[in-house]
Amino acid sequence: MKRRLFLQGCAGVCAIGVASPLVFAGSLFSPKRGDPLRKQLLDTIRTRVESDVRQRVLFVVTAINVLGDWAYLAVDPVDLKGKPIDIKTTKYADDADMMDGLTTYSLLKYKNGRWSEVSFFTGPTDVSQLAWIDEYGISKKLLGF
């Protein structure tokens, strides 16, 4: 029975190119560079981040964790040359003095065949994402705690 389920999971990965989170339902998974799932997760937040910083971005990834149908991302947006983005040129310019850079923490949920951003924090000066444990009932493991 286990082998059959594994093969069905592999067939799903091969067919769509990205693993359904159900394949990883029981354990924490961190997709590595080159993994199609990693690209899909980053692309889920890319449009919002690019709008916020008013330019196209690359991401310097601190963490990408997937647990079941939840994903957690901790990223620093940089310009297309890999240089830090000046916060004074972003939508956060007026709040820059109260922020700790542009580091972005995102919580994503897999539903109806796609990933969606449920919540995010940009530049928090504390560990704001811990609130997600109570608010969404996620595991501390997802956040790396």
Beta strands, then each sheet from edge to edge (+ up, - down):
strand 1: 58-67
strand 2: 70-78
strand 3: 104-111
strand 4: 114-122
sheet 1: 1+ 2- 3+ 4-
end
